Amino acid sequence: MSDDRALQETSGQESPRGWELLKTRDFGFLFAGQTISQIGDSLNKVALLWFVYDLTGSALKMTIIGLLQTLPPLLFGPLIGVYLDRFRKKPVMITVDLLRTITILLIPLLYLMGALTLDRLYLLVFANAIVSTIFGPALASAVPLITPKNRLVAANALMQSTANIGLLVGPAVSGIGIALIGAQNVLYVDAATFFVSTLCLMPIRMHETLQPDLACKGWTHGVGSDLLAGFRFVFLEQKTVLLLMLTATLYSVGVSAFVFLLPVFAKDVLDVGPIQLGWLWSALGVGMLVASFGLASISQGDLSRRLQMVSGALAVGGLAVGALGFLQAPLAAGVMIVVIGGSTAVFTPLVWTMLQELTPAPLLGRVFTSFATGGMASSMAGMAGFGWATDTLGPGVSLGGISLILLMTAAAAGMFAWYKSEMAGLAATKPGAFASRAVAATP
């Protein structure tokens, strides 16, 4: 009996440690490919920005790269979800990684041939951002296809840990690579990581059956109706999904603002330089990685328990952010940032698990792209709003505001958990209440 089959047969029992997933063929390949891919993604972020700034000498032209990488989820997210639900996830993910390999590889090749203009560079970056927008929702939709239901929290936590590993390893490797071989040559390494990820995806077996009415549709037929069906599910038909989306919106505002303001906090409050800032970034990544590994080691529980975990973690994170405004010792601030990283990293794996359980398979692509679009929009709002507040009122006030946002998110998740627990208790007592009435009415 294969490891994957054994996992499937224990899906109705109390799950053992989530780390057992790494021993299975399908999830093991997915985890390995994503770890390599995420390291490559972090390589790309550092090397590409350095390359553009070195090429143009313009900070404005460098920031356009960030804008081009941000726009696709906002412009095309829901539409991408429609098409994602019409195709099998494994071929989509392989195609995306191959396209990312090509678009990244073309940048240093065109530069080597003297044919890389700024317009062509922007076009390649934008094309890469579009296909990368497809990969995240495809991955979230694919995880339930290779993972038993009682392992989804562990699976999502391990997938999140690949991003944490990439954040810790990628920038350091990229910096060394830029110093030794130049930014343009680091991009060759980046392209190679996406190709290795493609090779890791190929042996994976995904048990997926498309609905005939979705599989037979053409590129334009029924796009509007499918788009509306996704919006109806999120905003009208499934109240739990809507409440999760509203909670995720608050979470994205607070967390994105904190990450955006971390350099300002380091410079203006702690009065430290770039080396110490690097350590603070690493502290955030360490906290997130520890939390991801911790989630992979516990039983996932029911929906109410997961919401309670989200509420408790974000309450701790909110208090820690508020406390940062009163700290001036870098070491103490680093410890607090580890706590913040760990507390905020609990959110995504648990919410992804709830969405995967609540959403019918034919709608997963649309639901996850809707979440990605909403998360990106709220992140931009958080960065812009708290950026203004920092310039106007100071970093201490902004940290207090972020703390309040995270505490509000914790309160919302806690109230949601209480409501779900009450509803479950009421449903459990109704049969007994009806039986008592029936006995009392019997002569």
C-alpha positions as CSV (number, residue, x, y, z in Angstrom):
1,M,0.0,0.0,0.0
2,S,1.4,3.4,-0.9
3,D,1.9,6.2,1.6
4,D,-0.7,8.3,-0.3
5,R,-3.3,5.6,-0.1
6,A,-2.6,5.0,3.6
7,L,-3.2,8.7,4.2
8,Q,-6.5,8.6,2.3
9,E,-7.7,5.6,4.3
10,T,-7.0,7.4,7.6
11,S,-8.9,10.6,6.5
12,G,-11.8,9.8,8.8
13,Q,-9.6,9.2,11.8
14,E,-7.7,11.5,14.1
15,S,-4.7,12.6,12.0
16,P,-1.1,11.9,13.0
17,R,1.5,14.6,12.7
18,G,1.2,16.6,9.5
19,W,4.9,16.1,8.8
20,E,3.9,12.6,7.5
21,L,2.6,14.4,4.4
22,L,6.2,15.1,3.4
23,K,6.8,11.3,3.1
24,T,4.1,10.9,0.5
25,R,5.0,11.0,-3.2
26,D,2.5,13.7,-4.3
27,F,2.7,16.2,-1.5
28,G,6.5,15.6,-1.1
29,F,7.1,16.6,-4.7
30,L,4.7,19.6,-4.4
31,F,6.5,20.8,-1.3
32,A,10.0,20.4,-2.8
33,G,9.0,22.2,-6.0
34,Q,7.4,25.1,-4.1
35,T,10.4,25.5,-1.8
36,I,12.7,25.8,-4.7
37,S,10.2,28.1,-6.6
38,Q,9.7,30.4,-3.6
39,I,13.5,30.7,-3.1
40,G,13.6,31.7,-6.8
41,D,10.8,34.2,-6.4
42,S,12.7,35.9,-3.6
43,L,15.8,35.8,-5.7
44,N,13.8,37.5,-8.5
45,K,12.5,40.3,-6.2
46,V,15.9,41.4,-5.1
47,A,17.9,40.8,-8.3
48,L,15.3,42.3,-10.6
49,L,15.0,45.6,-8.6
50,W,18.8,45.9,-8.3
51,F,19.2,45.2,-12.0
52,V,16.6,47.8,-13.0
53,Y,18.1,50.4,-10.7
54,D,21.6,49.6,-11.9
55,L,20.5,49.8,-15.5
56,T,18.5,53.0,-15.2
57,G,19.8,54.8,-12.1
58,S,16.2,55.8,-11.5
59,A,14.3,55.0,-8.3
60,L,11.0,55.9,-10.0
61,K,11.6,53.4,-12.8
62,M,12.5,50.8,-10.2
63,T,9.2,51.4,-8.4
64,I,7.3,50.9,-11.7
65,I,8.5,47.2,-11.5
66,G,6.7,46.9,-8.2
67,L,3.6,48.5,-9.6
68,L,3.6,46.1,-12.6
69,Q,3.8,43.1,-10.3
70,T,0.9,44.4,-8.2
71,L,-1.6,45.2,-10.9
72,P,-2.5,41.8,-12.4
73,P,-4.3,40.5,-9.3
74,L,-6.4,43.6,-9.2
75,L,-7.1,43.8,-12.9
76,F,-7.5,40.1,-13.8
77,G,-8.0,38.2,-10.6
78,P,-11.7,37.3,-10.8
79,L,-11.5,36.6,-14.6
80,I,-8.5,34.3,-14.0
81,G,-10.6,32.4,-11.5
82,V,-13.3,31.7,-14.1
83,Y,-10.8,30.1,-16.5
84,L,-9.0,28.3,-13.6
85,D,-12.2,26.4,-12.8
86,R,-12.4,25.2,-16.4
87,F,-9.0,23.5,-16.6
88,R,-7.2,20.8,-14.6
89,K,-4.9,22.3,-12.0
90,K,-1.8,20.3,-12.7
91,P,-1.4,21.3,-16.4
92,V,-2.2,24.9,-15.4
93,M,0.6,24.9,-12.8
94,I,3.1,23.3,-15.1
95,T,2.3,25.8,-17.9
96,V,2.6,28.7,-15.5
97,D,6.0,27.6,-14.2
98,L,7.3,27.1,-17.8
99,L,6.1,30.5,-18.7
100,R,7.8,32.0,-15.7
101,T,11.0,30.2,-16.7
102,I,10.8,31.8,-20.2
103,T,9.9,35.3,-19.1
104,I,12.6,35.5,-16.5
105,L,15.2,33.9,-18.8
106,L,14.5,36.4,-21.6
107,I,15.6,39.3,-19.5
108,P,19.3,38.4,-19.1
109,L,19.4,36.9,-22.6
110,L,18.1,40.1,-24.2
111,Y,20.5,42.1,-22.1
112,L,23.4,39.9,-23.3
113,M,22.4,40.5,-26.9
114,G,22.0,44.2,-26.3
115,A,18.3,44.1,-27.2
116,L,16.8,44.8,-23.8
117,T,14.9,48.1,-23.9
118,L,13.1,49.4,-20.9
119,D,9.7,48.9,-22.6
120,R,10.6,45.2,-23.3
121,L,11.7,44.8,-19.7
122,Y,8.4,46.2,-18.4
123,L,6.5,43.9,-20.8
124,L,8.3,40.8,-19.6
125,V,7.8,41.8,-15.9
126,F,4.1,42.4,-16.5
127,A,3.7,39.1,-18.4
128,N,5.5,37.2,-15.6
129,A,3.2,38.9,-13.0
130,I,0.1,37.8,-14.9
131,V,1.1,34.2,-15.0
132,S,2.2,34.3,-11.4
133,T,-1.2,35.6,-10.4
134,I,-2.6,32.3,-11.7
135,F,-0.3,30.1,-9.7
136,G,-1.4,31.0,-6.2
137,P,-5.1,30.2,-6.6
138,A,-4.2,27.1,-8.7
139,L,-2.0,25.8,-5.8
140,A,-4.7,26.5,-3.2
141,S,-7.2,24.6,-5.4
142,A,-4.8,21.7,-5.9
143,V,-3.9,21.0,-2.3
144,P,-7.3,19.3,-1.5
145,L,-6.8,17.1,-4.5
146,I,-3.8,15.4,-3.0
147,T,-4.4,15.8,0.7
148,P,-7.0,14.1,3.0
149,K,-9.5,16.5,4.6
150,N,-8.1,15.9,8.1
151,R,-4.7,17.1,6.9
152,L,-5.6,20.3,5.2
153,V,-4.4,22.6,8.0
154,A,-1.0,20.8,8.0
155,A,-0.8,20.9,4.2
156,N,-1.6,24.6,4.0
157,A,0.8,25.4,6.8
158,L,3.6,23.5,5.0
159,M,2.8,25.3,1.8
160,Q,3.0,28.6,3.7
161,S,6.4,27.5,5.2
162,T,7.8,27.3,1.6
163,A,7.2,31.1,1.3
164,N,8.8,31.7,4.7
165,I,11.9,29.6,3.7
166,G,12.1,31.6,0.4
167,L,11.9,34.8,2.3
168,L,14.8,33.7,4.6
169,V,17.0,32.2,2.0
170,G,16.3,34.0,-1.2
171,P,17.4,37.6,-0.4
172,A,20.6,36.4,1.2
173,V,21.5,34.2,-1.7
174,S,20.5,36.9,-4.2
175,G,22.7,39.5,-2.4
176,I,25.7,37.2,-2.5
177,G,25.0,36.3,-6.2
178,I,24.7,40.0,-7.2
179,A,28.1,40.7,-5.6
180,L,29.8,37.7,-7.2
181,I,28.3,37.3,-10.7
182,G,26.0,40.3,-11.2
183,A,22.3,40.8,-11.0
184,Q,21.6,39.8,-14.6
185,N,23.3,36.4,-14.0
186,V,21.3,35.8,-10.8
187,L,18.2,35.9,-13.0
188,Y,19.5,32.8,-14.8
189,V,19.4,31.0,-11.5
190,D,15.9,32.4,-10.8
191,A,14.7,31.0,-14.2
192,A,16.2,27.6,-13.3
193,T,14.3,27.4,-10.0
194,F,11.0,27.7,-11.9
195,F,12.1,25.0,-14.3
196,V,13.0,22.7,-11.4
197,S,9.6,23.4,-9.9
198,T,8.0,22.3,-13.2
199,L,9.9,19.0,-13.1
200,C,8.7,18.4,-9.5
201,L,5.1,19.0,-10.6
202,M,5.2,16.4,-13.4
203,P,5.1,13.2,-11.2
204,I,2.3,14.4,-9.0
205,R,-1.1,12.6,-9.3
206,M,-4.2,14.8,-8.8
207,H,-7.5,13.2,-8.7
208,E,-9.6,15.8,-10.4
209,T,-12.8,15.5,-12.4
210,L,-14.1,18.6,-14.2
211,Q,-17.8,19.2,-14.5
212,P,-18.9,18.7,-18.1
213,D,-20.6,22.0,-18.3
214,L,-17.4,23.8,-17.4
215,A,-15.0,21.6,-19.4
216,C,-16.9,22.0,-22.7
217,K,-17.1,25.8,-22.6
218,G,-15.1,27.9,-25.0
219,W,-12.9,30.8,-24.1
220,T,-15.7,33.4,-24.3
221,H,-18.8,31.3,-23.7
222,G,-20.5,31.9,-20.3
223,V,-17.7,34.0,-18.8
224,G,-20.1,36.6,-17.4
225,S,-22.4,34.0,-15.9
226,D,-19.5,32.0,-14.4
227,L,-18.1,35.2,-13.0
228,L,-21.5,36.1,-11.4
229,A,-21.8,32.6,-10.0
230,G,-18.6,33.0,-8.2
231,F,-19.6,36.4,-6.8
232,R,-23.0,35.0,-5.7
233,F,-21.3,32.2,-3.8
234,V,-18.9,34.5,-2.0
235,F,-21.2,37.4,-1.2
236,L,-24.7,35.9,-1.1
237,E,-25.0,32.2,-0.8
238,Q,-22.3,31.3,1.7
239,K,-22.3,33.7,4.7
240,T,-19.3,31.9,6.3
241,V,-17.2,32.6,3.2
242,L,-18.3,36.2,3.2
243,L,-17.4,36.7,6.9
244,L,-14.0,35.0,6.3
245,M,-13.4,37.5,3.4
246,L,-14.3,40.5,5.6
247,T,-12.0,39.2,8.3
248,A,-9.2,38.6,5.8
249,T,-9.7,42.2,4.5
250,L,-9.0,43.6,8.0
251,Y,-6.1,41.2,8.4
252,S,-4.5,42.3,5.1
253,V,-4.8,46.0,6.0
254,G,-3.0,45.5,9.3
255,V,-0.3,43.0,8.3
256,S,0.7,44.7,5.0
257,A,0.9,48.1,6.7
258,F,3.2,46.6,9.4
259,V,5.5,45.1,6.9
260,F,5.6,48.3,4.8
261,L,6.4,50.4,7.9
262,L,9.1,48.1,9.4
263,P,12.0,50.0,7.8
264,V,10.5,53.3,9.1
265,F,10.1,51.9,12.6
266,A,13.7,50.6,12.5
267,K,15.2,53.9,11.4
268,D,13.1,56.4,13.3
269,V,12.2,54.6,16.5
270,L,15.0,52.1,17.0
271,D,17.6,54.3,15.3
272,V,19.3,51.4,13.6
273,G,21.0,50.9,10.2
274,P,20.4,48.6,7.3
275,I,22.2,45.6,8.8
276,Q,20.0,45.7,11.9
277,L,17.0,46.1,9.7
278,G,18.0,42.9,7.9
279,W,18.0,41.1,11.2
280,L,14.5,42.5,12.0
281,W,13.3,41.2,8.7
282,S,14.8,37.8,9.5
283,A,13.1,37.8,12.9
284,L,9.7,38.3,11.2
285,G,10.5,35.4,8.9
286,V,11.6,33.2,11.7
287,G,8.4,33.8,13.6
288,M,6.3,33.0,10.6
289,L,8.3,29.8,9.8
290,V,8.0,28.5,13.4
291,A,4.2,29.1,13.4
292,S,3.8,27.3,10.0
293,F,5.8,24.3,11.3
294,G,3.8,24.4,14.5
295,L,0.5,24.3,12.7
296,A,1.7,21.3,10.8
297,S,2.2,19.4,14.1
298,I,-1.3,19.8,15.6
299,S,-4.8,18.4,15.1
300,Q,-6.8,20.8,12.9
301,G,-10.1,20.6,14.9
302,D,-13.4,21.9,13.7
303,L,-14.3,25.3,12.3
304,S,-15.0,26.9,15.6
305,R,-11.7,25.8,17.1
306,R,-9.8,27.2,14.1
307,L,-11.5,30.5,14.4
308,Q,-10.6,30.6,18.1
309,M,-6.9,29.9,17.2
310,V,-7.0,32.8,14.7
311,S,-8.6,35.1,17.3
312,G,-6.1,34.2,20.0
313,A,-3.1,34.5,17.7
314,L,-4.1,37.9,16.2
315,A,-4.9,39.2,19.7
316,V,-1.3,38.4,20.7
317,G,0.0,39.9,17.5
318,G,-2.0,43.1,18.0
319,L,-0.7,43.6,21.5
320,A,2.8,42.9,20.4
321,V,2.6,45.5,17.6
322,G,1.2,48.1,20.1
323,A,4.1,47.3,22.5
324,L,6.7,48.0,19.8
325,G,5.9,51.7,20.0
326,F,7.3,51.7,23.5
327,L,10.5,49.7,22.8
328,Q,13.8,51.3,21.9
329,A,16.2,48.3,22.4
330,P,16.7,46.5,19.1
331,L,17.1,43.1,20.8
332,A,13.7,43.4,22.6
333,A,12.1,44.7,19.4
334,G,13.5,41.7,17.5
335,V,11.9,39.3,20.0
336,M,8.6,41.1,19.7
337,I,8.8,40.9,15.9
338,V,9.3,37.1,16.1
339,V,6.1,37.0,18.1
340,I,4.3,39.2,15.5
341,G,5.5,37.0,12.7
342,G,4.3,33.9,14.4
343,S,0.9,35.3,15.4
344,T,0.1,36.6,11.9
345,A,1.3,33.5,10.1
346,V,-1.5,31.4,11.8
347,F,-4.2,33.2,9.8
348,T,-3.7,32.1,6.2
349,P,-3.4,28.3,6.6
350,L,-6.5,28.1,8.8
351,V,-8.5,30.4,6.5
352,W,-7.4,28.5,3.4
353,T,-8.5,25.2,5.0
354,M,-11.9,26.6,5.8
355,L,-12.4,27.8,2.3
356,Q,-11.3,24.5,0.8
357,E,-13.8,22.7,3.0
358,L,-16.7,25.1,2.4
359,T,-16.3,25.7,-1.4
360,P,-17.4,23.2,-4.0
361,A,-14.5,22.0,-6.2
362,P,-15.9,23.7,-9.4
363,L,-15.8,27.1,-7.6
364,L,-12.4,26.9,-5.9
365,G,-10.5,28.9,-8.5
366,R,-13.1,31.8,-8.4
367,V,-13.2,31.9,-4.6
368,F,-9.4,31.9,-4.2
369,T,-8.9,34.6,-6.9
370,S,-11.6,36.7,-5.3
371,F,-9.8,36.4,-2.0
372,A,-6.5,37.3,-3.6
373,T,-8.0,40.3,-5.3
374,G,-9.6,41.6,-2.1
375,G,-6.4,40.9,-0.2
376,M,-4.3,42.9,-2.7
377,A,-6.7,45.8,-2.7
378,S,-6.9,46.0,1.1
379,S,-3.1,45.6,1.3
380,M,-2.6,48.6,-0.9
381,A,-5.1,50.6,1.1
382,G,-3.3,49.7,4.3
383,M,0.1,50.7,3.0
384,A,-1.2,54.0,1.6
385,G,-3.3,54.9,4.6
386,F,-0.8,54.1,7.3
387,G,2.0,55.5,5.1
388,W,0.1,58.9,5.2
389,A,-0.5,58.5,9.0
390,T,3.2,57.8,9.6
391,D,4.2,60.9,7.7
392,T,1.6,63.1,9.4
393,L,1.3,61.7,12.9
394,G,4.5,59.6,13.4
395,P,5.4,55.9,13.5
396,G,4.2,55.4,17.1
397,V,0.6,56.4,16.2
398,S,0.7,54.2,13.1
399,L,1.8,51.2,15.2
400,G,-1.1,51.9,17.5
401,G,-3.5,52.0,14.6
402,I,-2.1,48.7,13.2
403,S,-2.4,47.2,16.7
404,L,-6.1,48.3,16.8
405,I,-6.8,46.7,13.3
406,L,-5.3,43.4,14.4
407,L,-7.2,43.4,17.7
408,M,-10.4,44.2,15.7
409,T,-9.7,41.2,13.4
410,A,-9.1,39.0,16.5
411,A,-12.5,40.2,18.0
412,A,-14.3,39.5,14.7
413,A,-12.8,36.0,14.5
414,G,-13.7,35.4,18.2
415,M,-17.3,36.5,17.7
416,F,-17.5,34.4,14.6
417,A,-16.2,31.4,16.5
418,W,-18.7,31.9,19.3
419,Y,-21.5,32.2,16.8
420,K,-20.5,29.0,15.1
421,S,-20.2,27.2,18.4
422,E,-23.6,28.3,19.5
423,M,-25.2,27.2,16.2
424,A,-23.5,23.8,16.5
425,G,-24.7,23.5,20.1
426,L,-28.3,24.5,19.1
427,A,-28.3,22.0,16.3
428,A,-27.1,19.2,18.6
429,T,-29.8,20.0,21.2
430,K,-32.7,20.3,18.9
431,P,-33.3,16.5,18.4
432,G,-33.3,16.1,22.2
433,A,-35.7,19.0,22.6
434,F,-38.1,17.6,20.0
435,A,-38.0,14.1,21.6
436,S,-38.8,15.6,25.0
437,R,-41.8,17.4,23.6
438,A,-43.0,14.3,21.9
439,V,-42.8,12.3,25.2
440,A,-44.6,15.1,27.1
441,A,-47.4,15.1,24.5
442,T,-47.9,11.3,24.8
443,P,-51.0,10.5,26.9
